[in-house]
Amino acid sequence: MHTVWKGAISFGLVHVPIKMFSATEDKDISMRMLHKACGGPISYVKQCQNCNVDVNYEDIVKGYEYEKGRFVRFEKEELEQLTTDATKTIQILDFVDLEEIDPIYFQKTYYLSPDQAGGNAYNLLLEAMKQSGRIGIAKISIRSKSSLAAIRVIDNCLAMETIFYPDEIRPISQVPGLPDAVSVNEKELSMASLLIEQLSSPFEPDKYTDDYRSQLMEMIQAKIAGEEIHVAPEQQRTNVVDLMAALQASLEAVSVPAAEPSAASDKSAAKDKKRAKGDKKAEVAEEAAESLVHAEGGKPGRRKAVADTEEPLTINAAGDIEPTAKPRKGGKKKAKETVS
């Protein structure tokens, strides 16, 4: 890994020399801008808008535009003196619980490793943070930009997440088009809750892949090989959505019929096992059925058939949740006798 920063973590009066490495990498496929007529790459020239001449890197300084067309200029040394201390030290200011920080604040993750003879101090901070279960809030300056940071433990490594300052987070009130607070349809809410429960699973990041990048790479290889690329026509979409139909179709897509027990004892054992595990799906199904009954003014006794079933759930013509109907046993045999 390439070292992106060297300095120390300031922990009270303790200094922990560290090196910083980027914990993530950008795997986006980069494209060059080409001249459409001949295919040549496009270059971008730094040119002065006043003099209309090309400008070399050493002749460029930074400036702040305080009015249209009016600037104050800064030399490199003037800007460097503002961040002398912050560029060398990660100063931990407070320790907080990770759950207190909304993910909207997080920017980029870095790994921190001990530098030179800082191993003992590094291990001390690592173990102390492990036992406390808290993370450190610190200040740091990277590439002339001051940032807040969260120092936390990942396995046997200290990691740092740069985070936004509060005034860099746009308030929700600025988001256009948000719906007003209105009551939702109880049946739709119950179906949506049941769908969320059936789609719930432990987070396994390895099962998610960047399909766009894979398809783009295949297209690049095909073009290199001289193959023709066929563009599929864009499908027409409508904004009209039948929520109940969409919810039922979604539930049917994720529902898997339970295997039939071979005997009554197997059925009883399965129920006991299910109760012991505290099956969440049955619990949500029960709550969904109960809310539908109360929404319609029905009797609470109607919920039992839905809550105890192990079959896939569907919605009938009246909009009620119920087990998916199964073909009756012996139906096919009776049909054969009629034909003969």
Secondary structure, 3 states (H helix, E strand, C coil): CCEEEEEEEEECCEEEEEEEEECCCCCCCCCCCECCCCCCECCCCCECCCCCCECCHHHCCEEEEEECCEEEEECHHHHHHHHCCCCCEEEEEEEECHHHCCHHHEEEEEEEEECCCCHHHHHHHHHHHHHHCCEEEEEEEECCEEEEEEEEEECCEEEEEEECCHHHCCCHHHCCCCCCCCCCCHHHHHHHHHHHHHHCCCCCHHHCCCHHHHHHHHHHHHHHCCCCCCCCCCCCCCCCCCHHHHHHHHHHHHCCCCCCCCCHHHHHHHHHHHHHHCCHHHHHHHHHHHHHHHHHCCCHHHHHHHHCCCCCEEECCCCCEEECCCCCCCHHHHHHHHHC
